[in-house]
């Protein structure tokens, strides 16, 4: 199909195309849901996919720790190990390399 640019409701040009194949049942379900919300199928699908994409990215970026891991993390913050020569050397090399 041709990649025809169109304007979205917010005035941004939609120049990219995303296609998918669905079953008849899936199409009917999506059309019904869009109609119930008074939206076009395109708007319904785009909004739903964007919401799902944002959730997936947020879930991926979050760190979940077990209770044991959480306790170890807090313990390391509250009771840091003393600075040794190896750490001092590493910090010195980092500062030399970055100019910090």
PAGUFI-346854 format. One record per residue: residue number from 1; residue in one letter; x negated, y, z negated of N, C-alpha, C, O in turn. Coordinates in Angstrom, 1 decimal. Example, Ala and Ser with C-alpha at 12.3 -4.5 7.8 and 13.67 -1.06 7.14 Angstrom:
% residues 2
@n->1 | res->A | neast->-13.2 | nnorth->-5.7 | nup->-7.8 | caeast->-12.3 | canorth->-4.5 | caup->-7.8 | ceast->-13.2 | cnorth->-3.3 | cup->-7.8 | oeast->-14.2 | onorth->-3.3 | oup->-8.5
@n->2 | res->S | neast->-12.8 | nnorth->-2.2 | nup->-7.1 | caeast->-13.7 | canorth->-1.1 | caup->-7.1 | ceast->-12.9 | cnorth->0.0 | cup->-7.9 | oeast->-13.4 | onorth->1.1 | oup->-8.0
***
This chain:
% residues 100
@n->1 | res->X | neast->-0.8 | nnorth->-1.2 | nup->0.0 | caeast->0.0 | canorth->0.0 | caup->0.0 | ceast->-0.9 | cnorth->1.2 | cup->0.0 | oeast->-2.0 | onorth->1.2 | oup->-0.5
@n->2 | res->X | neast->-0.4 | nnorth->2.3 | nup->0.5 | caeast->-1.1 | canorth->3.5 | caup->0.6 | ceast->-1.2 | cnorth->4.1 | cup->-0.8 | oeast->-0.3 | onorth->4.0 | oup->-1.7
@n->3 | res->X | neast->-2.3 | nnorth->4.8 | nup->-1.0 | caeast->-2.6 | canorth->5.5 | caup->-2.3 | ceast->-2.1 | cnorth->6.9 | cup->-2.2 | oeast->-3.0 | onorth->7.8 | oup->-2.0
@n->4 | res->X | neast->-0.9 | nnorth->7.2 | nup->-2.4 | caeast->-0.3 | canorth->8.5 | caup->-2.2 | ceast->-0.3 | cnorth->9.2 | cup->-3.6 | oeast->0.2 | onorth->8.7 | oup->-4.5
@n->5 | res->X | neast->-0.8 | nnorth->10.4 | nup->-3.6 | caeast->-0.8 | canorth->11.2 | caup->-4.8 | ceast->0.6 | cnorth->11.8 | cup->-5.1 | oeast->1.3 | onorth->12.2 | oup->-4.2
@n->6 | res->X | neast->1.0 | nnorth->11.7 | nup->-6.4 | caeast->2.2 | canorth->12.3 | caup->-6.8 | ceast->2.0 | cnorth->13.1 | cup->-8.0 | oeast->1.0 | onorth->12.9 | oup->-8.7
@n->7 | res->X | neast->2.9 | nnorth->14.0 | nup->-8.3 | caeast->2.8 | canorth->14.8 | caup->-9.6 | ceast->3.6 | cnorth->14.1 | cup->-10.7 | oeast->4.7 | onorth->13.7 | oup->-10.5
@n->8 | res->X | neast->3.0 | nnorth->14.1 | nup->-11.9 | caeast->3.7 | canorth->13.5 | caup->-13.0 | ceast->4.5 | cnorth->14.7 | cup->-13.7 | oeast->4.5 | onorth->15.8 | oup->-13.2
@n->9 | res->X | neast->5.3 | nnorth->14.3 | nup->-14.7 | caeast->6.1 | canorth->15.3 | caup->-15.3 | ceast->5.3 | cnorth->16.4 | cup->-16.0 | oeast->5.8 | onorth->17.5 | oup->-16.1
@n->10 | res->X | neast->4.1 | nnorth->16.1 | nup->-16.3 | caeast->3.3 | canorth->17.2 | caup->-17.0 | ceast->2.4 | cnorth->17.9 | cup->-15.9 | oeast->1.6 | onorth->18.8 | oup->-16.3
@n->11 | res->X | neast->2.6 | nnorth->17.7 | nup->-14.7 | caeast->1.9 | canorth->18.5 | caup->-13.7 | ceast->0.6 | cnorth->17.9 | cup->-13.2 | oeast->-0.1 | onorth->18.5 | oup->-12.4
@n->12 | res->X | neast->0.2 | nnorth->16.8 | nup->-13.8 | caeast->-1.1 | canorth->16.2 | caup->-13.4 | ceast->-0.9 | cnorth->15.3 | cup->-12.2 | oeast->0.1 | onorth->14.6 | oup->-12.1
@n->13 | res->X | neast->-1.8 | nnorth->15.3 | nup->-11.3 | caeast->-1.7 | canorth->14.5 | caup->-10.1 | ceast->-2.0 | cnorth->13.1 | cup->-10.4 | oeast->-3.1 | onorth->12.8 | oup->-11.0
@n->14 | res->X | neast->-1.2 | nnorth->12.2 | nup->-10.0 | caeast->-1.4 | canorth->10.8 | caup->-10.1 | ceast->-1.9 | cnorth->10.3 | cup->-8.8 | oeast->-1.2 | onorth->10.0 | oup->-7.9
@n->15 | res->X | neast->-3.2 | nnorth->10.1 | nup->-8.8 | caeast->-3.9 | canorth->9.7 | caup->-7.5 | ceast->-4.3 | cnorth->8.2 | cup->-7.5 | oeast->-4.7 | onorth->7.7 | oup->-6.5
@n->16 | res->X | neast->-4.2 | nnorth->7.6 | nup->-8.7 | caeast->-4.6 | canorth->6.2 | caup->-8.8 | ceast->-3.4 | cnorth->5.3 | cup->-8.8 | oeast->-2.3 | onorth->5.7 | oup->-9.2
@n->17 | res->X | neast->-3.6 | nnorth->4.1 | nup->-8.4 | caeast->-2.5 | canorth->3.1 | caup->-8.3 | ceast->-2.9 | cnorth->1.9 | cup->-9.1 | oeast->-4.0 | onorth->1.4 | oup->-9.1
@n->18 | res->X | neast->-1.9 | nnorth->1.4 | nup->-9.8 | caeast->-2.0 | canorth->0.2 | caup->-10.6 | ceast->-0.9 | cnorth->-0.8 | cup->-10.3 | oeast->0.3 | onorth->-0.4 | oup->-10.4
@n->19 | res->X | neast->-1.2 | nnorth->-1.9 | nup->-9.8 | caeast->-0.1 | canorth->-2.9 | caup->-9.4 | ceast->-0.2 | cnorth->-4.1 | cup->-10.2 | oeast->-1.2 | onorth->-4.5 | oup->-10.7
@n->20 | res->X | neast->1.0 | nnorth->-4.7 | nup->-10.3 | caeast->1.1 | canorth->-6.0 | caup->-11.0 | ceast->2.2 | cnorth->-6.8 | cup->-10.4 | oeast->3.2 | onorth->-6.3 | oup->-9.9
@n->21 | res->X | neast->2.1 | nnorth->-8.1 | nup->-10.6 | caeast->3.2 | canorth->-9.0 | caup->-10.1 | ceast->3.9 | cnorth->-9.5 | cup->-11.4 | oeast->3.3 | onorth->-9.8 | oup->-12.4
@n->22 | res->X | neast->5.2 | nnorth->-9.5 | nup->-11.3 | caeast->6.0 | canorth->-10.0 | caup->-12.5 | ceast->7.1 | cnorth->-11.0 | cup->-12.0 | oeast->7.4 | onorth->-11.0 | oup->-10.8
@n->23 | res->X | neast->7.6 | nnorth->-11.7 | nup->-12.9 | caeast->8.7 | canorth->-12.6 | caup->-12.6 | ceast->10.0 | cnorth->-11.8 | cup->-12.5 | oeast->10.0 | onorth->-10.7 | oup->-12.9
@n->24 | res->X | neast->11.0 | nnorth->-12.4 | nup->-11.9 | caeast->12.3 | canorth->-11.8 | caup->-11.8 | ceast->12.8 | cnorth->-11.5 | cup->-13.2 | oeast->13.4 | onorth->-10.4 | oup->-13.5
@n->25 | res->X | neast->12.6 | nnorth->-12.4 | nup->-14.2 | caeast->13.1 | canorth->-12.2 | caup->-15.5 | ceast->12.4 | cnorth->-11.0 | cup->-16.2 | oeast->13.0 | onorth->-10.2 | oup->-16.9
@n->26 | res->X | neast->11.0 | nnorth->-10.9 | nup->-16.0 | caeast->10.3 | canorth->-9.8 | caup->-16.6 | ceast->10.7 | cnorth->-8.5 | cup->-16.0 | oeast->10.9 | onorth->-7.5 | oup->-16.7
@n->27 | res->X | neast->11.0 | nnorth->-8.5 | nup->-14.7 | caeast->11.4 | canorth->-7.2 | caup->-14.1 | ceast->12.8 | cnorth->-6.8 | cup->-14.6 | oeast->13.0 | onorth->-5.6 | oup->-14.9
@n->28 | res->X | neast->13.7 | nnorth->-7.7 | nup->-14.7 | caeast->15.0 | canorth->-7.4 | caup->-15.3 | ceast->14.9 | cnorth->-6.9 | cup->-16.7 | oeast->15.5 | onorth->-5.9 | oup->-17.1
@n->29 | res->X | neast->14.1 | nnorth->-7.5 | nup->-17.5 | caeast->13.9 | canorth->-7.1 | caup->-18.9 | ceast->13.3 | cnorth->-5.7 | cup->-19.0 | oeast->13.8 | onorth->-4.9 | oup->-19.7
@n->30 | res->X | neast->12.3 | nnorth->-5.4 | nup->-18.2 | caeast->11.7 | canorth->-4.1 | caup->-18.1 | ceast->12.6 | cnorth->-3.0 | cup->-17.7 | oeast->12.7 | onorth->-1.9 | oup->-18.2
@n->31 | res->X | neast->13.4 | nnorth->-3.3 | nup->-16.6 | caeast->14.4 | canorth->-2.4 | caup->-16.1 | ceast->15.5 | cnorth->-2.1 | cup->-17.1 | oeast->15.9 | onorth->-0.9 | oup->-17.3
@n->32 | res->X | neast->15.9 | nnorth->-3.1 | nup->-17.8 | caeast->16.9 | canorth->-3.0 | caup->-18.9 | ceast->16.4 | cnorth->-2.1 | cup->-20.0 | oeast->17.1 | onorth->-1.1 | oup->-20.4
@n->33 | res->X | neast->15.2 | nnorth->-2.3 | nup->-20.5 | caeast->14.6 | canorth->-1.5 | caup->-21.5 | ceast->14.4 | cnorth->-0.1 | cup->-21.1 | oeast->14.7 | onorth->0.8 | oup->-21.9
@n->34 | res->X | neast->14.0 | nnorth->0.2 | nup->-19.9 | caeast->13.8 | canorth->1.5 | caup->-19.4 | ceast->15.1 | cnorth->2.2 | cup->-19.3 | oeast->15.3 | onorth->3.4 | oup->-19.7
@n->35 | res->X | neast->16.2 | nnorth->1.5 | nup->-18.9 | caeast->17.5 | canorth->2.1 | caup->-18.8 | ceast->18.1 | cnorth->2.5 | cup->-20.1 | oeast->18.7 | onorth->3.5 | oup->-20.3
@n->36 | res->X | neast->17.8 | nnorth->1.6 | nup->-21.1 | caeast->18.3 | canorth->1.9 | caup->-22.5 | ceast->17.7 | cnorth->3.2 | cup->-23.0 | oeast->18.3 | onorth->3.9 | oup->-23.8
@n->37 | res->X | neast->16.5 | nnorth->3.5 | nup->-22.6 | caeast->15.8 | canorth->4.7 | caup->-23.1 | ceast->16.0 | cnorth->5.8 | cup->-22.2 | oeast->15.4 | onorth->6.9 | oup->-22.4
@n->38 | res->X | neast->16.7 | nnorth->5.6 | nup->-21.1 | caeast->17.0 | canorth->6.7 | caup->-20.2 | ceast->15.7 | cnorth->7.2 | cup->-19.4 | oeast->15.6 | onorth->8.3 | oup->-19.1
@n->39 | res->X | neast->14.8 | nnorth->6.2 | nup->-19.1 | caeast->13.6 | canorth->6.5 | caup->-18.5 | ceast->13.5 | cnorth->5.7 | cup->-17.2 | oeast->14.2 | onorth->4.7 | oup->-17.0
@n->40 | res->X | neast->12.6 | nnorth->6.2 | nup->-16.3 | caeast->12.3 | canorth->5.4 | caup->-15.1 | ceast->11.5 | cnorth->4.2 | cup->-15.5 | oeast->10.8 | onorth->4.2 | oup->-16.6
@n->41 | res->X | neast->11.5 | nnorth->3.2 | nup->-14.7 | caeast->10.6 | canorth->2.0 | caup->-14.9 | ceast->9.2 | cnorth->2.4 | cup->-15.0 | oeast->8.4 | onorth->2.0 | oup->-15.8
@n->42 | res->X | neast->8.8 | nnorth->3.3 | nup->-14.0 | caeast->7.4 | canorth->3.7 | caup->-14.0 | ceast->7.0 | cnorth->4.4 | cup->-15.3 | oeast->5.9 | onorth->4.1 | oup->-15.9
@n->43 | res->X | neast->7.8 | nnorth->5.3 | nup->-15.8 | caeast->7.5 | canorth->6.0 | caup->-17.0 | ceast->7.5 | cnorth->5.1 | cup->-18.2 | oeast->6.6 | onorth->5.1 | oup->-19.1
@n->44 | res->X | neast->8.5 | nnorth->4.1 | nup->-18.2 | caeast->8.5 | canorth->3.2 | caup->-19.3 | ceast->7.3 | cnorth->2.3 | cup->-19.3 | oeast->6.7 | onorth->2.1 | oup->-20.4
@n->45 | res->X | neast->6.9 | nnorth->1.8 | nup->-18.2 | caeast->5.7 | canorth->0.9 | caup->-18.1 | ceast->4.4 | cnorth->1.7 | cup->-18.4 | oeast->3.6 | onorth->1.2 | oup->-19.2
@n->46 | res->X | neast->4.3 | nnorth->2.9 | nup->-17.9 | caeast->3.1 | canorth->3.7 | caup->-18.2 | ceast->2.9 | cnorth->4.0 | cup->-19.6 | oeast->1.9 | onorth->3.8 | oup->-20.2
@n->47 | res->X | neast->4.0 | nnorth->4.4 | nup->-20.3 | caeast->4.0 | canorth->4.8 | caup->-21.7 | ceast->3.7 | cnorth->3.5 | cup->-22.5 | oeast->2.9 | onorth->3.6 | oup->-23.4
@n->48 | res->X | neast->4.3 | nnorth->2.4 | nup->-22.2 | caeast->4.1 | canorth->1.2 | caup->-22.9 | ceast->2.7 | cnorth->0.7 | cup->-22.8 | oeast->2.1 | onorth->0.3 | oup->-23.8
@n->49 | res->X | neast->2.1 | nnorth->0.7 | nup->-21.6 | caeast->0.8 | canorth->0.3 | caup->-21.4 | ceast->-0.2 | cnorth->1.2 | cup->-22.1 | oeast->-1.2 | onorth->0.7 | oup->-22.7
@n->50 | res->X | neast->0.0 | nnorth->2.5 | nup->-22.0 | caeast->-0.9 | canorth->3.5 | caup->-22.7 | ceast->-0.9 | cnorth->3.2 | cup->-24.2 | oeast->-2.0 | onorth->3.2 | oup->-24.8
@n->51 | res->X | neast->0.3 | nnorth->3.1 | nup->-24.8 | caeast->0.4 | canorth->2.8 | caup->-26.2 | ceast->-0.4 | cnorth->1.5 | cup->-26.6 | oeast->-1.1 | onorth->1.5 | oup->-27.6
@n->52 | res->X | neast->-0.2 | nnorth->0.5 | nup->-25.8 | caeast->-0.9 | canorth->-0.8 | caup->-26.1 | ceast->-2.4 | cnorth->-0.6 | cup->-25.9 | oeast->-3.2 | onorth->-1.2 | oup->-26.7
@n->53 | res->X | neast->-2.8 | nnorth->0.1 | nup->-24.9 | caeast->-4.3 | canorth->0.4 | caup->-24.7 | ceast->-4.9 | cnorth->1.1 | cup->-25.9 | oeast->-6.0 | onorth->0.8 | oup->-26.4
@n->54 | res->X | neast->-4.2 | nnorth->2.2 | nup->-26.3 | caeast->-4.7 | canorth->2.9 | caup->-27.5 | ceast->-4.8 | cnorth->2.0 | cup->-28.7 | oeast->-5.8 | onorth->2.1 | oup->-29.5
@n->55 | res->X | neast->-3.8 | nnorth->1.2 | nup->-29.0 | caeast->-3.8 | canorth->0.3 | caup->-30.1 | ceast->-4.9 | cnorth->-0.6 | cup->-30.1 | oeast->-5.6 | onorth->-0.9 | oup->-31.0
@n->56 | res->X | neast->-5.2 | nnorth->-1.2 | nup->-28.9 | caeast->-6.3 | canorth->-2.2 | caup->-28.7 | ceast->-7.6 | cnorth->-1.5 | cup->-29.0 | oeast->-8.5 | onorth->-2.1 | oup->-29.6
@n->57 | res->X | neast->-7.8 | nnorth->-0.3 | nup->-28.5 | caeast->-9.0 | canorth->0.4 | caup->-28.7 | ceast->-9.2 | cnorth->0.7 | cup->-30.2 | oeast->-10.3 | onorth->0.6 | oup->-30.7
@n->58 | res->X | neast->-8.2 | nnorth->1.2 | nup->-30.8 | caeast->-8.3 | canorth->1.5 | caup->-32.3 | ceast->-8.6 | cnorth->0.3 | cup->-33.1 | oeast->-9.4 | onorth->0.3 | oup->-34.0
@n->59 | res->X | neast->-7.9 | nnorth->-0.8 | nup->-32.8 | caeast->-8.2 | canorth->-2.1 | caup->-33.5 | ceast->-9.6 | cnorth->-2.5 | cup->-33.3 | oeast->-10.3 | onorth->-3.0 | oup->-34.2
@n->60 | res->X | neast->-10.2 | nnorth->-2.3 | nup->-32.1 | caeast->-11.5 | canorth->-2.7 | caup->-31.8 | ceast->-12.5 | cnorth->-1.9 | cup->-32.5 | oeast->-13.6 | onorth->-2.4 | oup->-32.9
@n->61 | res->X | neast->-12.2 | nnorth->-0.6 | nup->-32.8 | caeast->-13.1 | canorth->0.3 | caup->-33.4 | ceast->-13.1 | cnorth->0.2 | cup->-34.9 | oeast->-14.0 | onorth->0.8 | oup->-35.6
@n->62 | res->X | neast->-12.1 | nnorth->-0.4 | nup->-35.5 | caeast->-12.0 | canorth->-0.5 | caup->-36.9 | ceast->-12.9 | cnorth->-1.7 | cup->-37.4 | oeast->-13.0 | onorth->-2.7 | oup->-36.8
@n->63 | res->X | neast->-13.5 | nnorth->-1.5 | nup->-38.6 | caeast->-14.3 | canorth->-2.5 | caup->-39.2 | ceast->-13.5 | cnorth->-3.1 | cup->-40.3 | oeast->-13.0 | onorth->-2.3 | oup->-41.2
@n->64 | res->X | neast->-13.3 | nnorth->-4.4 | nup->-40.3 | caeast->-12.6 | canorth->-5.0 | caup->-41.4 | ceast->-13.5 | cnorth->-5.9 | cup->-42.2 | oeast->-14.2 | onorth->-6.7 | oup->-41.6
@n->65 | res->X | neast->-13.6 | nnorth->-5.7 | nup->-43.5 | caeast->-14.5 | canorth->-6.4 | caup->-44.3 | ceast->-13.7 | cnorth->-7.3 | cup->-45.3 | oeast->-12.6 | onorth->-7.0 | oup->-45.7
@n->66 | res->X | neast->-14.3 | nnorth->-8.5 | nup->-45.6 | caeast->-13.7 | canorth->-9.3 | caup->-46.6 | ceast->-13.9 | cnorth->-8.7 | cup->-48.0 | oeast->-14.7 | onorth->-7.7 | oup->-48.1
@n->67 | res->X | neast->-13.3 | nnorth->-9.2 | nup->-49.0 | caeast->-13.4 | canorth->-8.6 | caup->-50.3 | ceast->-14.9 | cnorth->-8.7 | cup->-50.7 | oeast->-15.4 | onorth->-7.8 | oup->-51.3
@n->68 | res->X | neast->-15.5 | nnorth->-9.8 | nup->-50.4 | caeast->-16.9 | canorth->-10.0 | caup->-50.8 | ceast->-17.8 | cnorth->-9.0 | cup->-50.1 | oeast->-18.7 | onorth->-8.4 | oup->-50.7
@n->69 | res->X | neast->-17.6 | nnorth->-8.8 | nup->-48.8 | caeast->-18.3 | canorth->-7.9 | caup->-48.0 | ceast->-18.1 | cnorth->-6.5 | cup->-48.5 | oeast->-19.1 | onorth->-5.7 | oup->-48.6
@n->70 | res->X | neast->-16.9 | nnorth->-6.1 | nup->-48.8 | caeast->-16.6 | canorth->-4.8 | caup->-49.4 | ceast->-17.4 | cnorth->-4.5 | cup->-50.7 | oeast->-17.9 | onorth->-3.5 | oup->-50.9
@n->71 | res->X | neast->-17.4 | nnorth->-5.5 | nup->-51.5 | caeast->-18.1 | canorth->-5.4 | caup->-52.8 | ceast->-19.6 | cnorth->-5.2 | cup->-52.6 | oeast->-20.2 | onorth->-4.4 | oup->-53.2
@n->72 | res->X | neast->-20.1 | nnorth->-6.0 | nup->-51.6 | caeast->-21.6 | canorth->-5.9 | caup->-51.3 | ceast->-21.9 | cnorth->-4.5 | cup->-50.8 | oeast->-22.9 | onorth->-3.9 | oup->-51.1
@n->73 | res->X | neast->-21.0 | nnorth->-4.0 | nup->-49.9 | caeast->-21.2 | canorth->-2.6 | caup->-49.3 | ceast->-21.2 | cnorth->-1.6 | cup->-50.4 | oeast->-22.1 | onorth->-0.7 | oup->-50.5
@n->74 | res->X | neast->-20.2 | nnorth->-1.6 | nup->-51.3 | caeast->-20.1 | canorth->-0.6 | caup->-52.4 | ceast->-21.3 | cnorth->-0.8 | cup->-53.3 | oeast->-21.9 | onorth->0.2 | oup->-53.7
@n->75 | res->X | neast->-21.7 | nnorth->-2.0 | nup->-53.6 | caeast->-22.9 | canorth->-2.2 | caup->-54.5 | ceast->-24.1 | cnorth->-1.6 | cup->-53.8 | oeast->-24.9 | onorth->-1.0 | oup->-54.5
@n->76 | res->X | neast->-24.3 | nnorth->-1.8 | nup->-52.5 | caeast->-25.5 | canorth->-1.2 | caup->-51.9 | ceast->-25.4 | cnorth->0.3 | cup->-51.9 | oeast->-26.5 | onorth->0.9 | oup->-52.0
@n->77 | res->X | neast->-24.3 | nnorth->0.9 | nup->-51.8 | caeast->-24.2 | canorth->2.4 | caup->-51.9 | ceast->-24.5 | cnorth->2.9 | cup->-53.3 | oeast->-25.2 | onorth->3.9 | oup->-53.5
@n->78 | res->X | neast->-24.0 | nnorth->2.2 | nup->-54.3 | caeast->-24.1 | canorth->2.6 | caup->-55.7 | ceast->-25.5 | cnorth->2.2 | cup->-56.3 | oeast->-26.0 | onorth->2.9 | oup->-57.2
@n->79 | res->X | neast->-26.1 | nnorth->1.2 | nup->-55.8 | caeast->-27.4 | canorth->0.7 | caup->-56.3 | ceast->-28.3 | cnorth->0.5 | cup->-55.2 | oeast->-28.7 | onorth->-0.7 | oup->-54.9
@n->80 | res->X | neast->-28.8 | nnorth->1.5 | nup->-54.5 | caeast->-29.7 | canorth->1.4 | caup->-53.4 | ceast->-31.0 | cnorth->0.8 | cup->-53.8 | oeast->-31.5 | onorth->1.0 | oup->-54.9
@n->81 | res->X | neast->-31.6 | nnorth->0.0 | nup->-52.9 | caeast->-32.9 | canorth->-0.5 | caup->-53.1 | ceast->-33.9 | cnorth->0.6 | cup->-53.1 | oeast->-33.8 | onorth->1.6 | oup->-52.3
@n->82 | res->X | neast->-35.0 | nnorth->0.5 | nup->-53.8 | caeast->-36.0 | canorth->1.6 | caup->-53.8 | ceast->-36.7 | cnorth->1.7 | cup->-52.4 | oeast->-36.8 | onorth->0.7 | oup->-51.7
@n->83 | res->X | neast->-37.1 | nnorth->2.9 | nup->-52.1 | caeast->-37.8 | canorth->3.1 | caup->-50.8 | ceast->-39.2 | cnorth->2.4 | cup->-50.9 | oeast->-39.9 | onorth->2.7 | oup->-51.8
@n->84 | res->X | neast->-39.5 | nnorth->1.6 | nup->-49.9 | caeast->-40.8 | canorth->1.0 | caup->-49.8 | ceast->-41.7 | cnorth->1.6 | cup->-48.7 | oeast->-41.2 | onorth->2.4 | oup->-47.9
@n->85 | res->X | neast->-42.9 | nnorth->1.1 | nup->-48.6 | caeast->-43.8 | canorth->1.7 | caup->-47.6 | ceast->-43.3 | cnorth->1.4 | cup->-46.1 | oeast->-43.5 | onorth->2.3 | oup->-45.3
@n->86 | res->X | neast->-42.7 | nnorth->0.3 | nup->-45.9 | caeast->-42.2 | canorth->-0.1 | caup->-44.6 | ceast->-41.1 | cnorth->0.9 | cup->-44.2 | oeast->-41.1 | onorth->1.4 | oup->-43.0
@n->87 | res->X | neast->-40.2 | nnorth->1.2 | nup->-45.1 | caeast->-39.1 | canorth->2.2 | caup->-44.8 | ceast->-39.7 | cnorth->3.6 | cup->-44.5 | oeast->-39.3 | onorth->4.3 | oup->-43.6
@n->88 | res->X | neast->-40.7 | nnorth->4.0 | nup->-45.4 | caeast->-41.3 | canorth->5.3 | caup->-45.2 | ceast->-41.9 | cnorth->5.4 | cup->-43.8 | oeast->-41.8 | onorth->6.4 | oup->-43.1
@n->89 | res->X | neast->-42.6 | nnorth->4.3 | nup->-43.4 | caeast->-43.3 | canorth->4.3 | caup->-42.1 | ceast->-42.2 | cnorth->4.4 | cup->-41.0 | oeast->-42.5 | onorth->5.1 | oup->-40.0
@n->90 | res->X | neast->-41.2 | nnorth->3.7 | nup->-41.1 | caeast->-40.1 | canorth->3.7 | caup->-40.1 | ceast->-39.5 | cnorth->5.1 | cup->-40.0 | oeast->-39.3 | onorth->5.5 | oup->-38.8
@n->91 | res->X | neast->-39.2 | nnorth->5.7 | nup->-41.1 | caeast->-38.7 | canorth->7.1 | caup->-41.1 | ceast->-39.7 | cnorth->8.0 | cup->-40.4 | oeast->-39.3 | onorth->8.9 | oup->-39.6
@n->92 | res->X | neast->-41.0 | nnorth->7.9 | nup->-40.7 | caeast->-42.0 | canorth->8.8 | caup->-40.1 | ceast->-42.1 | cnorth->8.6 | cup->-38.6 | oeast->-42.1 | onorth->9.6 | oup->-37.9
@n->93 | res->X | neast->-42.0 | nnorth->7.3 | nup->-38.2 | caeast->-42.1 | canorth->7.1 | caup->-36.7 | ceast->-40.8 | cnorth->7.6 | cup->-36.0 | oeast->-40.9 | onorth->8.1 | oup->-34.9
@n->94 | res->X | neast->-39.7 | nnorth->7.5 | nup->-36.7 | caeast->-38.4 | canorth->8.0 | caup->-36.1 | ceast->-38.5 | cnorth->9.5 | cup->-35.9 | oeast->-38.2 | onorth->10.1 | oup->-34.9
@n->95 | res->X | neast->-39.0 | nnorth->10.2 | nup->-37.0 | caeast->-39.1 | canorth->11.6 | caup->-36.9 | ceast->-40.1 | cnorth->12.1 | cup->-35.9 | oeast->-39.9 | onorth->13.1 | oup->-35.2
@n->96 | res->X | neast->-41.2 | nnorth->11.4 | nup->-35.7 | caeast->-42.2 | canorth->11.7 | caup->-34.7 | ceast->-41.6 | cnorth->11.5 | cup->-33.3 | oeast->-41.8 | onorth->12.3 | oup->-32.4
@n->97 | res->X | neast->-40.8 | nnorth->10.4 | nup->-33.1 | caeast->-40.2 | canorth->10.1 | caup->-31.8 | ceast->-39.1 | cnorth->11.1 | cup->-31.4 | oeast->-38.9 | onorth->11.4 | oup->-30.2
@n->98 | res->X | neast->-38.3 | nnorth->11.5 | nup->-32.4 | caeast->-37.2 | canorth->12.4 | caup->-32.1 | ceast->-37.4 | cnorth->13.9 | cup->-32.4 | oeast->-36.6 | onorth->14.7 | oup->-31.9
@n->99 | res->X | neast->-38.5 | nnorth->14.2 | nup->-33.1 | caeast->-38.8 | canorth->15.6 | caup->-33.3 | ceast->-37.9 | cnorth->16.1 | cup->-34.5 | oeast->-37.7 | onorth->17.3 | oup->-34.6
@n->100 | res->X | neast->-37.3 | nnorth->15.2 | nup->-35.3 | caeast->-36.5 | canorth->15.7 | caup->-36.4 | ceast->-37.3 | cnorth->16.0 | cup->-37.6 | oeast->-36.7 | onorth->16.4 | oup->-38.6
***
